[in-house]
Structures are given as C-alpha cells and as structure tokens.
C-alpha cells in the first residue's frame, strides 16, 4: 500500500539523486554534461546553423536581433511575452468562468513565440559547438511547447476544453524544461554574456608599461600582457596607438588574431567588429564594447591606463610625454 510517507520518501530520494552534492554533480548536471558532449546532434545543428546564417537579413537587422541596440541579447526580453502569457493562462485555467481570457493569453503567447524564436536562432548560430548542441535541444523543447499550445487553442475553440487544458499543461512542461536548459546555456555556458565584464575589475589603477614603442609593429595586431591580462595593441603609421582588451566580449575570441581595417578590428571567431580607438562594438554579434585604454609614450616606452566611462566616437591622439 502506497502511503503519504512512502511517496514523500520517494520524492526525497529522487531529489537527492537529481541534485548536486559536495562530492558529485547529481543527475541533472550529469545530463547537461552529456548533452554538451553529444556530438550526434552536430549532424542537425550544422545544417541548421548554416541555414540561419543564410537568412536574407542585413547586418543592421542581425545586429538588431542580437540586441546590439539594447547592450545585451534581446532574446531573453522577447521570451517574456509567450512565457508570461502561457503561465498566466495556466493560472486562469484554475479559475471558474475564465475560459475566454485563458484562450486570449494562449493566442498572445503564440503570437509572441515567433519573434522570440527568431532572436534566439540568430544568437544561436554564432556560438560554439557545445552551445549549439544545448541550444538545439532548448529550441526543440520550445517548439514542442508551441505545438502543444497551438493544439490547446484549437481544441478549446471547438469546445474540447479538457483536451485543451491537458495540451496546455504539456506545453507548459515543455517550455519549462526548455527554459531550464536555456538557463544552462546562458549562465553555465555563458552564451550571450559579456566576456569582458570582469576586465575592468582585474586591472589595477594607474599606468602600465607595454614595452618600448619601437617593438610594436606597424599596421598589424599585436598581443601584449598587462598583469596577466591580454590586450590588443595596434600602431598606425603616424605612431598613434590603440589598445583594447584582446578577448572578444561576445565569446572571448582572440582579437589579436583578427583583421584590421578602417580603424576597426574584426574578431576571427564570429565576425564582431570593434573600433580600435575606443573599443565600441561597431557590428555584432557582440552586444558589449571592448574595454579600452588611454595611451602615452614616456621616453620611448608605451604606457596605458584603463579608460573609464562610455566610449566616444572621437579618436584620441597619442600623448607624447618625453
């Protein structure tokens, strides 16, 4: 005979197995680790990625979908519409006489799911293979949720209210699981995060030496170190120096291995473009600028200091203090 005590004990045992402990990660984290290493997903992720990258979208449109105008990915903002609407609908399903409002909320969620998915796919196409795998499962679960909710709305409209509620419950379950995996993608795998956010906190105040000016090559990217932090140094023909953080804010790509053109550097990994004079992200997928440095030359030695504040458009001239 199954008692309440037995059920409680079973639930506690399942939670102990699923959740991490000090000595091991637990079933959930082990499952996510296997998902990150599931190379079998590459056969689907690869063609899908190329398809998303081939969409007839201008650079400006892609930057807008990435959230460059917002300063961080716009996808999490767009997701609030369908998730909020569908969660509210689930609450209304428990309220007598709220059939029509619940249907309206399901329809609102379905209308908002398309734009949310588009922003997510555009972000997803510019990630590493492990993130592509996790993101693919995240997207599949979300699409399953959309299908369930579309079926739920259809069933409700023809009077099959019970079926509609069951389909909505299935949809909410799929969306919830997809959201949890999306959280892993964003917070554990740092997709969409600013990968240079910690940089200003690690560089000590004041001026730092980058070596002799004569050792900096002309017209090509050079990687130098400041207190174990990598920076990109570019020297123009007129001895104007530009120094910004070397690791791309998008996913940490090495800008010192990128290409220099028209006063900008292009990341070799996903094509983000940053202005050398102030680190501004001219083109995405990066949504955050690069930390930039003030530069001076003292007795032939290059010295730099982390620049604070919002990047400006004007190019700072090299200060010579000899």
Secondary structure, DSSP 4 states (H G I P E B T S, - for coil): ---HHHHHHHHHHHHHHHS--SS--HHHHHHHHHHHT-GGGHHHHHHHHHHHHTSS--HHHHHHHHTTTTTS-SHHHHHHHHHHHHHHHHHHTTSTT-HHHHHHHHHHHHHHHHHHHHHHHHHHTTS-HHHHHHHHHHHHHHHHHHHHHHHHHHHHHTT-HHHHHHHHHHHHHHHHHHHHHHHIIIIIS-TTS-TTTTHHHHSPSS-EEEEEGGGSPBSS-EEEEETTEEEEEEE-TT--EEEEESB-TTT--BGGGSEEETTEEE-TTT--EEETTT--EEESS--SPPPBEEEEEETTEEEEEEPPSS--SSPPPPEEE-
